[in-house]
Amino acid sequence: MNKADFLRKPTPSTSLLPLTAAVMMASTLSSAPALGQGDALVLEEVVVTARKRDESLQEVPVSVTSISAELQNPTIRNLTDLEGYAPNLTIAAGTAGPGAANISIRGVSYQEVDKSLDPSIGVILDGIYLGTNVGQALENFDIARVEVLRGPQGTLFGKNTIGGVLNVVRNKPTGDFSGELRAGTGSWDLKDFKGVVHFPIIEDGLAAKVYATDSSHDGWLENTTIDEDTARLDTTNYGFALLATPTDNFEALFSYDRLENDSDIGGSHNRNSPDTLSCGAFVAAGLWPKEVGCEEFDTGSDEDSVSTNDHQNAFVETDAYTLRMEWDVGPGIITSITGYRENDEFRRAEFDGSAAPYITLTFDQDYEQTSQELNFTSTFSDNFDFVAGLYYWDSEYSQTSRTIGLITTVIFGFPPGTEGTLNQNQETESIAGYFQGDWHINDQWTATLGMRYTREEKDFAAETASYFLADGTQIVDGTFGTESEEWSETTPKLGIRYQYNDDTMFFASYAQGFKSGGFFGRNTTVAGFTTPYDPEYVDTYELGVKSDLLDGRVRFNATLFFSEYTDKQEENFVLLDDGTVGTLVLNAGEVDMPGVELELTALLTEHFRLRATYGYLDAEYTEYDADLNNDGIVTDNTDLDLRRAPENTFGASAIYSRAIGNGEFTADLTYSWKDDYETINTNNPVGSVDGFGIWNGSLDYIYDNSWQISVYGRNLADERTLVATTPISILSSFGTYNQPRSWGVEVRYTFGGLAGD
């Protein structure tokens, strides 16, 4: 087997490679000779705000990874590219809309497209919780750092952060005239332009920045039915920020952001087998040939092409406003964070994955959220400090979905061209109060106590399916129904930290996460949602160590954790009594999730830096009694695997840099691996994803601390796999492949205070 084959194909022992590599790397580094004192080669201190105050990463008793300098890597296009930079983290592009993300941390995941089900992982942008997964795949530009907090974070962060948080912090206006401009090209006729300019308005009183980005490419898939490229990228983002500092103890930061994303949502590949109607009954009935309906015979659908009737075109337009104010009142800091976001969304989904005019769904959605947080961060005394706050959240969405295709004729006998329409809307109000305090018992021991009270109410309304002829005549009226429910919970956090010496800290903690219940909206009968699903909980126990070794040249952090998932919310496709497809949400018993996380950063030499992460997760259901196929029979399903919970995840990056002439040359090679995992809660084999690894790399040259040219490649080994498959009950099945190998070239110019940073 040559090197290329080795990179492409996992071997039976592949799952052992991450652990073996981590152990060997740790052993090598621990035995490496230290440099002399005059060399002064040490890792920089990393400052995080994981507990809503500036703290050293190595002193925070929290499982958190900070990603900052790595964001300059041109292969990281958005947050979905952060896999491998933190253990037990998987991120994939979602299908709920352009810029959507499916994020899993320690096996706690979210992949539903319907807004009636809340995300399990919180993405926080400048202190604002993003209440929908559309827009979570934030573009990597003008970001100072991303903090990945693993485990429940409800004590301090937003709402429903039951599995973890991606805390994204953008750069503030600098107050100097400075900026950065980027231009790039690459595969699929990529056109990529980005720019940010900082400037003062009032010297030492008011500063501003403006930014804009525009990225597009022709798409990496061929649609063989319409003979056009698809999976196209087309996104524009612009905005500004104002930073006011009228006094030494007051600061106000206001930002406005506008996003226009008209990108396709990937492509639906034909995965119809003989037991789906698209490839079975309808082919047998002569409604279309097997070459159209069945994956086995569809030559127009493979890893590089799709055969659907049209593009899966979509758009989202977002307006976002954020105001953050801080007052230093002596004994502490009062912080107010106000946020408002609104989305106008549309997406088209080819649910049959084939050229058959069978089932296409379109979704029109309006979404808006308002949040207000007020907290007080205090150093109460020499041995006690705390954060206390109040939180308010209100969100509302409305959705109209339309079913297009012969399904209305085949299932109900309606005339061809009949369209089915569903409407739903929901308002959510959440109020919370939280407190977290640290008691510094002595120079070595610190105890932490946190508590959050949350009350959440959801008012839901929906209309059963209405049907319209092609000329607009309504032939079936929908039935309107409403539901309302309220939940409340108090969730604790307990912790202890032991500072063994200046370079080593041990910690232990317990935290509980809570996500409220609700009503699932994507159903065709009001009876399908009259019974709400209940809240779910995660209890997590951790033991960890954070250490700096070899005179600060090596940083090694490790965590053992055990999480217990209770009343887990699972959505399941079922064939309803009227012959249509619906999704039922149920509480799926309990899951045990023990695991290990290792993180290593090392300066091997003046020119060579390594970073590696390894995550192990052993997730299994301990209770799962449910009727998963809607046949009225409750079965024991504890033999099923949790979705998006690979046993092993591994990531590594090697960076080599050296001065050449009047500049610096840098080579960056990264690798990320994740084991086999499931994407369907029933573990249907079509949703099983084989383990695979991705290589990315870049070559950069920075001239005169101002100009930089980068040549980069993504998925260098061209590893291809079906990363998700969705069966729509017995009706049809479609899947999505990952992107192939691609390349790019980018030129950057920085000026003013940003040059040389």
C-alpha positions in Angstrom: 0.0 0.0 0.0 1.4 3.3 -1.0 1.3 6.5 1.1 -1.7 7.9 -0.8 -3.7 4.7 -0.2 -2.8 4.8 3.5 -4.1 8.3 3.8 -7.3 7.4 2.0 -8.2 4.0 3.6 -8.5 3.3 7.4 -7.1 0.0 8.5 -8.7 -2.2 11.1 -6.3 -0.8 13.8 -7.0 2.8 12.8 -9.0 3.5 15.9 -5.9 2.8 18.0 -3.7 5.4 16.1 -4.9 8.5 18.0 -4.2 7.1 21.4 -0.9 5.6 20.3 0.1 8.9 18.7 -0.8 10.9 21.8 1.0 8.6 24.2 4.1 8.5 22.0 4.1 12.3 21.6 3.7 12.9 25.3 6.6 10.4 26.1 8.8 12.1 23.5 8.2 15.6 24.8 8.6 14.6 28.5 12.0 13.2 27.8 13.2 16.0 25.5 16.1 18.1 26.8 15.1 21.5 28.1 16.7 24.6 26.6 18.9 26.7 28.7 17.6 29.7 30.7 19.0 32.1 28.1 16.8 30.6 25.4 13.6 31.9 27.0 11.5 29.7 24.7 8.1 29.4 26.4 4.4 29.1 25.4 2.4 32.3 25.6 -0.1 32.6 28.3 -3.7 32.0 27.0 -6.4 34.3 28.5 -10.0 33.1 28.3 -13.4 34.4 29.4 -14.9 30.9 30.1 -16.2 32.2 33.5 -17.1 35.7 32.3 -13.9 37.2 33.5 -10.4 37.4 32.1 -8.4 34.4 33.4 -5.4 32.3 32.5 -6.5 29.1 30.7 -4.2 27.1 32.9 -5.8 28.4 36.1 -9.5 27.9 35.1 -11.0 24.6 36.6 -13.1 24.1 33.4 -12.7 21.8 30.4 -12.1 24.5 27.8 -10.0 24.8 24.7 -8.9 28.2 23.4 -8.4 28.6 19.6 -6.9 31.9 18.6 -3.6 32.0 16.6 -4.8 28.9 14.7 -7.7 31.1 13.2 -5.1 32.7 10.9 -4.8 29.3 9.1 -6.5 29.9 5.7 -7.9 26.3 5.7 -10.3 27.3 8.5 -13.1 28.9 6.5 -15.8 28.8 9.2 -16.5 27.1 12.6 -17.2 23.7 10.9 -13.4 23.5 10.2 -12.5 23.4 14.0 -12.9 19.7 14.2 -9.6 18.3 15.6 -8.7 21.4 17.5 -10.7 20.3 20.6 -11.3 16.8 21.9 -14.7 15.1 21.6 -15.9 17.9 19.3 -17.5 17.1 15.9 -19.1 19.8 13.7 -20.7 19.3 10.3 -22.6 21.6 7.9 -26.3 21.5 8.7 -29.2 21.3 6.3 -31.5 23.7 8.1 -30.3 26.6 6.0 -27.2 28.3 4.7 -24.6 28.6 7.4 -26.3 26.0 9.6 -24.2 23.7 11.8 -24.6 20.3 13.4 -22.5 20.4 16.6 -21.7 17.5 18.9 -19.7 17.7 22.2 -19.1 14.6 24.2 -22.0 12.9 22.3 -24.5 15.6 23.1 -25.7 16.7 19.7 -28.3 18.5 17.7 -29.1 18.0 14.0 -32.8 18.9 13.7 -33.8 21.5 11.1 -37.1 22.5 12.8 -36.9 25.5 15.0 -39.4 24.1 17.5 -36.6 21.9 18.9 -33.8 23.9 20.6 -30.1 23.5 20.0 -28.2 21.4 22.6 -24.9 23.2 22.0 -24.7 26.9 22.6 -22.9 29.1 20.1 -22.3 32.5 21.9 -21.2 35.4 19.7 -19.9 38.4 21.7 -22.1 37.3 24.6 -25.3 36.7 22.6 -26.7 33.1 22.5 -27.7 32.1 18.9 -31.1 30.5 19.4 -31.2 28.7 16.0 -28.5 26.5 14.3 -28.9 28.6 11.1 -26.0 31.0 11.3 -24.0 29.0 13.8 -21.3 28.2 11.2 -19.8 31.6 11.6 -17.3 32.8 9.0 -13.7 32.9 10.2 -12.8 36.5 9.9 -12.0 39.2 12.4 -12.4 36.7 15.3 -10.0 37.0 18.2 -10.7 33.5 19.6 -13.1 30.7 19.9 -13.4 29.0 23.3 -14.8 25.4 23.3 -16.3 24.7 26.7 -17.2 21.0 27.1 -20.0 19.8 29.4 -23.0 21.7 30.8 -22.4 25.5 31.1 -25.9 26.6 32.3 -24.5 28.4 35.4 -23.0 31.2 33.4 -23.9 31.0 29.7 -27.3 31.7 28.1 -30.0 29.1 27.8 -30.0 25.4 27.0 -26.2 24.9 26.9 -26.7 21.3 28.1 -23.8 19.8 26.1 -21.3 22.7 25.9 -20.6 26.1 24.4 -18.6 27.6 21.5 -17.9 31.1 22.9 -16.8 33.3 19.9 -15.1 36.6 20.7 -14.6 39.1 17.9 -12.0 41.9 17.8 -12.9 45.2 19.3 -12.2 48.5 17.5 -8.5 49.3 18.2 -8.8 53.2 18.2 -5.9 53.4 15.7 -6.1 53.8 11.9 -5.4 50.2 10.9 -6.9 47.3 9.1 -6.6 44.1 7.1 -7.5 43.3 3.5 -7.7 39.8 1.9 -8.3 38.5 -1.6 -8.3 34.9 -2.6 -9.2 32.4 -5.3 -9.2 28.7 -5.6 -11.2 25.6 -6.6 -14.6 25.9 -8.3 -13.7 29.5 -9.3 -13.6 30.7 -5.7 -13.8 34.4 -5.3 -13.0 35.6 -1.7 -12.7 39.2 -0.5 -12.5 40.3 3.1 -11.6 43.6 4.7 -11.8 45.4 8.1 -10.7 49.0 8.9 -10.3 50.5 12.3 -10.3 54.2 12.9 -10.7 56.8 15.7 -13.7 59.2 15.7 -12.9 61.0 19.0 -9.4 60.6 20.3 -9.4 58.4 23.4 -13.2 58.5 23.5 -14.9 56.9 20.4 -13.4 54.3 18.1 -15.0 52.4 15.2 -14.4 49.6 12.8 -16.2 48.6 9.6 -15.9 45.3 7.8 -17.2 43.5 4.8 -16.7 40.0 3.2 -17.9 38.5 0.0 -17.3 34.8 -0.9 -18.6 32.7 -3.8 -17.8 29.7 -5.9 -19.6 27.7 -8.6 -20.1 24.6 -6.5 -18.3 21.3 -6.1 -21.1 19.0 -7.4 -22.5 18.4 -10.8 -26.3 18.1 -11.1 -26.6 15.6 -14.0 -30.4 16.2 -14.4 -30.2 19.9 -15.1 -26.6 19.9 -16.3 -25.4 22.6 -13.9 -23.0 22.8 -11.1 -24.5 22.8 -7.6 -23.5 23.1 -3.9 -22.7 26.7 -4.8 -21.4 29.3 -2.3 -22.7 32.9 -2.3 -22.4 34.9 0.9 -22.0 38.5 1.8 -21.4 39.9 5.3 -20.9 43.4 6.5 -21.2 45.6 9.5 -19.6 48.0 11.9 -18.8 48.4 15.6 -18.5 51.5 17.8 -16.5 51.5 21.0 -17.1 54.4 23.4 -14.9 55.0 26.4 -16.0 58.4 27.8 -14.4 57.7 31.2 -11.8 55.4 32.7 -14.5 53.2 34.3 -17.1 52.9 31.6 -17.1 51.2 28.2 -19.9 50.7 25.6 -19.5 48.5 22.5 -22.3 48.6 19.9 -22.2 46.4 16.8 -24.5 45.9 13.8 -24.1 42.9 11.4 -25.8 42.1 8.1 -25.5 38.7 6.6 -26.9 37.7 3.1 -26.2 34.0 2.4 -27.7 32.6 -0.9 -25.7 29.4 -0.8 -27.0 26.0 -1.8 -27.5 23.5 1.0 -25.1 20.8 -0.4 -26.7 18.2 -2.6 -29.1 15.2 -2.0 -27.5 12.0 -3.3 -29.8 9.1 -4.2 -29.9 6.5 -1.4 -33.1 4.8 -2.3 -33.1 1.1 -1.8 -35.8 -1.5 -2.8 -37.6 -1.0 0.6 -38.2 2.7 -0.1 -41.2 3.6 -2.2 -39.1 5.7 -4.6 -37.2 2.5 -5.6 -39.8 -0.1 -4.9 -43.5 0.4 -5.4 -43.4 3.4 -7.7 -40.7 1.8 -9.9 -42.7 -1.4 -10.1 -45.9 0.6 -10.9 -44.1 2.1 -13.9 -44.3 5.7 -12.6 -40.6 6.1 -13.3 -37.8 3.8 -14.4 -35.4 2.2 -11.9 -32.6 4.2 -13.3 -34.2 7.2 -11.8 -35.6 6.0 -8.5 -33.0 3.6 -7.3 -29.5 4.3 -6.0 -28.2 1.0 -7.4 -29.0 2.0 -11.0 -28.7 5.8 -10.8 -25.5 6.6 -12.6 -26.1 10.3 -12.2 -25.6 10.3 -8.4 -22.3 9.6 -6.8 -19.7 11.3 -4.6 -19.2 14.1 -7.2 -22.7 14.5 -8.7 -26.4 14.5 -7.8 -29.4 13.8 -10.0 -32.1 15.8 -8.3 -34.7 17.9 -10.2 -33.2 21.2 -9.2 -30.7 22.9 -6.9 -31.2 22.8 -3.2 -31.2 26.6 -3.3 -31.7 28.6 -0.1 -31.1 32.0 1.4 -30.9 33.6 4.8 -30.8 37.3 5.6 -29.8 38.2 9.1 -29.7 41.6 10.9 -28.1 41.6 14.3 -27.6 44.3 16.9 -25.5 44.0 20.0 -24.9 46.5 22.8 -22.5 45.6 25.6 -21.8 48.1 28.4 -19.4 47.7 31.3 -19.1 49.9 34.5 -16.2 49.5 36.9 -17.8 50.4 40.2 -14.8 49.7 42.4 -15.7 46.4 44.1 -16.7 44.9 40.8 -17.9 45.3 37.2 -21.5 45.7 36.1 -22.1 44.3 32.6 -25.2 44.7 30.5 -25.5 42.7 27.2 -28.4 43.5 24.9 -29.0 41.6 21.7 -31.5 41.5 18.9 -31.4 39.2 15.8 -33.8 38.5 13.0 -33.6 36.0 10.2 -35.6 35.8 7.0 -35.0 32.3 5.6 -35.9 30.1 2.7 -34.7 26.6 1.7 -35.6 24.0 -0.9 -35.0 20.3 0.0 -35.1 17.5 -2.6 -36.2 14.8 -0.3 -36.3 11.9 -2.8 -32.6 12.4 -3.8 -33.4 11.5 -7.4 -34.6 12.8 -10.7 -38.1 11.5 -10.0 -40.6 14.3 -9.5 -41.6 12.7 -6.2 -41.2 14.9 -3.1 -39.7 18.4 -2.8 -40.2 20.5 0.3 -39.8 24.3 0.5 -39.6 26.2 3.8 -40.3 29.9 4.4 -39.3 31.1 7.9 -39.1 34.2 9.9 -37.2 34.2 13.2 -36.3 36.8 15.7 -34.8 36.8 19.2 -34.3 39.4 21.9 -32.1 38.9 24.9 -31.0 41.0 27.9 -28.4 40.0 30.4 -27.2 41.9 33.5 -24.5 40.6 35.7 -22.1 41.7 38.4 -18.5 40.4 38.6 -16.9 41.1 41.9 -13.7 40.4 43.9 -15.7 40.5 47.1 -12.6 40.1 49.3 -9.1 38.6 49.2 -10.5 35.1 49.4 -13.9 35.3 47.7 -15.1 36.4 44.3 -18.3 35.8 42.3 -20.4 36.4 39.3 -24.2 36.9 39.7 -26.7 37.8 37.0 -30.2 38.0 35.6 -31.1 36.8 32.1 -34.1 37.3 29.8 -34.8 35.7 26.5 -37.6 36.0 24.0 -37.8 34.4 20.6 -40.5 33.9 18.0 -40.6 32.1 14.7 -43.2 31.4 12.0 -42.8 28.8 9.2 -44.7 27.8 6.1 -43.7 24.6 4.5 -44.9 23.3 1.1 -44.9 19.8 -0.3 -44.4 19.7 -4.1 -44.4 16.6 -6.3 -46.3 13.4 -7.1 -46.4 12.3 -3.5 -49.8 14.2 -3.1 -51.1 12.2 -6.1 -49.6 8.8 -5.1 -50.6 9.0 -1.4 -54.0 10.9 -1.6 -55.1 10.6 -5.2 -55.1 14.4 -5.7 -54.6 15.7 -9.2 -51.0 16.2 -10.4 -49.6 19.6 -9.3 -51.5 19.6 -6.0 -49.5 21.3 -3.2 -49.7 20.7 0.5 -49.1 23.5 3.0 -48.3 23.4 6.7 -48.0 26.4 9.0 -46.6 26.7 12.5 -45.3 29.4 14.9 -43.9 29.5 18.4 -42.9 32.1 21.0 -40.4 31.2 23.7 -39.8 33.2 26.9 -37.0 32.3 29.3 -36.1 34.0 32.5 -33.1 33.0 34.6 -31.0 34.1 37.6 -27.5 32.7 38.2 -24.7 32.8 40.7 -21.2 31.3 40.8 -18.7 32.0 43.5 -15.1 31.0 44.3 -13.9 30.6 47.9 -10.1 30.7 48.0 -9.5 28.6 51.1 -5.8 29.2 51.0 -3.1 29.6 48.4 -3.7 26.1 47.1 -7.3 25.2 47.5 -10.3 26.9 45.9 -14.0 25.8 46.1 -16.6 26.7 43.6 -20.4 26.9 44.0 -22.8 27.8 41.2 -26.5 27.8 40.8 -29.0 28.8 38.0 -32.7 29.0 38.2 -34.5 28.9 34.8 -38.2 29.3 33.9 -39.2 28.8 30.3 -42.5 29.1 28.6 -43.5 28.1 25.1 -46.6 29.1 23.2 -47.1 27.0 20.1 -49.6 27.1 17.3 -49.9 25.1 14.1 -52.3 24.2 11.3 -52.7 20.8 9.8 -52.1 20.3 6.1 -54.0 22.3 3.6 -54.0 21.3 -0.1 -54.2 23.5 -3.2 -54.6 22.6 -6.8 -52.1 23.9 -9.3 -54.4 26.8 -10.1 -54.5 27.8 -6.4 -57.9 26.4 -5.6 -58.0 25.1 -2.0 -59.5 21.6 -1.8 -58.6 20.7 1.8 -58.8 23.1 4.8 -56.3 22.8 7.6 -57.3 22.6 11.3 -55.8 25.1 13.7 -54.5 24.2 17.1 -52.6 25.8 20.0 -50.5 24.5 22.9 -48.7 26.1 25.8 -46.5 24.8 28.5 -44.1 26.0 31.2 -41.0 24.4 32.8 -38.7 25.5 35.5 -35.5 24.0 37.0 -32.6 24.8 39.3 -29.3 23.4 38.1 -26.1 23.4 40.3 -22.4 23.4 39.8 -19.8 22.3 42.4 -16.1 22.3 42.0 -12.8 22.1 43.8 -9.3 23.3 42.5 -5.9 22.3 43.9 -2.9 24.4 42.8 -0.1 21.8 43.3 2.6 24.3 42.3 3.1 27.2 39.9 2.9 24.9 36.9 0.3 22.2 37.8 -3.3 22.4 38.8 -5.9 19.7 39.6 -9.6 20.1 39.6 -12.9 18.2 40.1 -16.4 19.3 39.4 -20.0 18.4 39.1 -22.5 20.3 36.8 -26.0 19.7 35.6 -27.5 20.9 32.3 -31.1 21.4 31.5 -33.0 21.9 28.3 -36.7 22.6 28.4 -39.4 20.5 26.8 -41.6 21.6 23.9 -43.8 20.8 21.0 -42.5 19.5 17.7 -43.9 21.5 14.8 -43.2 19.5 11.7 -46.3 17.3 11.8 -49.4 17.1 9.7 -52.0 16.4 12.5 -52.6 18.5 15.6 -52.9 15.3 17.5 -49.2 14.6 16.7 -48.1 17.4 19.1 -50.9 17.8 21.7 -48.7 15.9 24.2 -45.4 17.9 24.8 -42.1 16.2 25.2 -40.4 16.7 28.5 -37.1 18.4 29.5 -33.8 16.6 29.2 -30.9 16.7 31.7 -27.2 16.0 31.6 -25.2 15.4 34.9 -21.5 15.6 34.4 -18.6 14.7 36.8 -15.0 15.7 35.9 -11.5 15.1 37.2 -8.8 17.1 35.4 -5.2 18.3 35.5 -3.6 21.3 33.7 0.2 21.5 33.6 3.0 23.5 32.0 6.2 21.3 31.6 9.8 21.7 30.6 10.1 25.3 31.7 6.9 26.3 29.9 7.7 24.8 26.6 5.0 22.0 26.9 1.4 22.4 28.0 -0.5 19.2 28.8 -4.1 19.1 30.0 -6.2 16.0 30.7 -9.8 15.4 31.8 -11.7 12.3 32.8 -15.4 12.7 32.7 -18.6 10.8 33.3 -21.9 12.2 32.0 -25.4 10.8 32.5 -28.1 11.8 30.0 -31.6 11.6 31.4 -34.9 11.9 29.4 -32.9 12.5 26.2 -35.1 14.1 23.5 -35.0 12.1 20.2 -36.8 12.9 17.0 -37.9 10.1 14.8 -39.4 9.9 11.3 -42.6 7.9 11.2 -45.4 7.1 8.7 -48.5 8.7 10.0 -52.0 7.2 9.9 -53.0 9.4 6.9 -50.2 8.0 4.8 -47.9 11.1 5.2 -44.6 11.4 7.0 -44.2 13.1 10.3 -41.6 13.5 13.0 -42.3 12.6 16.6 -40.1 13.7 19.5 -39.9 11.5 22.5 -37.9 11.3 25.7 -35.5 8.4 25.1 -34.5 7.2 28.5 -31.0 7.4 29.8 -27.4 7.4 28.4 -24.1 6.9 30.2 -21.2 8.7 28.6 -17.7 8.2 30.2 -14.7 9.6 28.4 -11.2 10.9 28.4 -9.8 14.2 26.9 -6.1 14.9 26.3 -4.6 18.2 24.9 -1.0 18.8 24.2 0.9 21.9 22.9 4.7 22.0 22.6 7.4 24.2 21.3 9.9 21.6 20.2 12.4 24.1 18.9 12.5 27.8 18.1 10.9 27.0 14.7 8.7 24.0 15.3 5.4 23.8 17.2 3.1 20.9 17.7 -0.5 20.7 18.9 -2.5 17.5 19.5 -5.9 16.6 21.0 -7.4 13.2 21.7 -10.9 12.4 22.8 -12.4 9.0 23.9 -16.1 8.6 24.4 -17.9 5.4 25.4 -21.6 6.4 25.1 -24.3 3.8 25.5 -28.0 3.8 26.3 -28.9 2.3 29.7 -32.6 2.8 29.2 -34.5 3.3 25.9 -38.0 1.9 25.8 -39.9 3.4 22.8 -42.0 2.7 19.7 -39.5 3.8 17.0 -41.5 2.6 14.0 -45.0 3.7 15.0 -46.4 0.2 15.0 -47.8 0.6 18.5 -45.3 -1.8 20.1 -42.8 -0.4 22.7 -39.4 -2.1 22.5 -36.1 -2.1 24.3 -33.6 -0.1 22.2 -30.6 0.0 24.5 -28.5 -1.9 21.9 -28.6 1.2 19.7 -25.6 3.6 19.4 -26.0 7.3 20.2 -25.9 9.6 17.1 -22.8 11.6 16.3 -20.8 10.1 19.1 -17.6 8.6 17.6 -15.6 6.6 20.1 -12.3 8.2 19.2 -11.5 11.7 17.9 -8.0 12.9 17.2 -6.4 16.1 15.9 -2.9 17.3 15.4 -1.2 20.2 13.8 2.5 20.8 13.1 3.7 24.4 12.4 7.2 25.1 11.1 8.3 28.8 10.7 11.6 30.4 9.9 12.8 33.9 8.9 13.7 34.1 5.2 15.0 37.4 3.9 12.8 40.3 5.1 10.0 38.0 6.0 8.9 34.8 7.6 8.0 31.4 6.0 5.5 29.1 7.7 4.3 25.6 6.8 1.2 24.3 8.6 0.0 20.7 8.4 -3.2 19.6 10.2 -4.9 16.2 10.6 -8.3 15.3 12.2 -9.8 11.9 12.6 -13.1 10.6 14.0 -14.2 7.0 14.3 -17.3 5.4 12.9 -20.6 7.0 14.1 -24.3 6.9 13.4 -26.5 9.7 12.0 -29.9 8.1 12.5 -31.3 7.3 15.9 -32.7 3.9 14.8 -29.2 3.1 13.5 -30.5 2.3 10.0 -27.4 1.1 8.2 -27.7 3.7 5.5 -26.8 6.3 8.2 -23.6 4.6 9.4 -20.5 6.7 8.7 -17.2 5.0 8.4 -14.3 6.5 10.3 -12.2 8.9 8.3 -9.4 11.4 8.6 -8.8 14.7 6.8 -5.4 16.3 6.0 -5.2 20.1 5.4 -2.1 22.2 4.8 -0.9 25.7 4.0 2.4 27.5 3.0 2.6 31.1 4.0 5.1 33.9 3.5 4.8 37.1 5.5 6.8 40.0 4.0 7.7 43.1 6.0 5.1 42.3 8.6 2.5 43.6 6.2 2.1 41.4 3.2 1.2 37.7 3.3 0.7 35.2 0.6 -0.8 31.8 1.4 -1.2 28.6 -0.7 -3.4 26.0 0.9 -5.1 22.7 0.3 -8.1 21.1 2.1 -8.7 17.3 2.3 -5.4 16.7 0.7 -5.8 12.9 0.5 -9.2 13.4 -1.1 -11.0 11.3 1.5 -14.6 10.8 0.5 -17.5 9.5 2.6 -21.2 9.8 3.1 -21.3 12.0 6.2 -25.1 11.9 6.6 -28.1 10.0 5.4 -31.7 10.8 6.0 -34.4 8.2 5.4 -37.9 9.7 5.3 -39.6 6.6 6.8 -40.4 4.2 3.9 -40.9 7.0 1.4 -37.3 7.8 0.3 -33.7 8.3 1.4 -31.0 10.7 0.5 -27.4 11.4 1.7 -24.6 14.0 1.7 -20.9 13.5 0.8 -18.1 15.6 2.2 -16.2 18.0 0.0 -13.4 16.7 -2.2 -9.8 17.9 -2.3 -9.6 21.7 -3.0 -7.0 24.4 -3.1 -6.7 28.1 -2.7 -4.4 31.1 -2.8 -4.9 34.1 -0.6 -3.1 37.5 -0.3 -3.4 39.6 2.8 -2.3 43.1 3.5 -2.3 44.6 7.0 -1.5 48.2 7.9 -1.4 50.4 10.9 -1.5 48.8 14.4 -2.5 45.4 12.9 0.7 45.0 10.9 3.0 42.5 12.5 0.3 41.1 14.9 
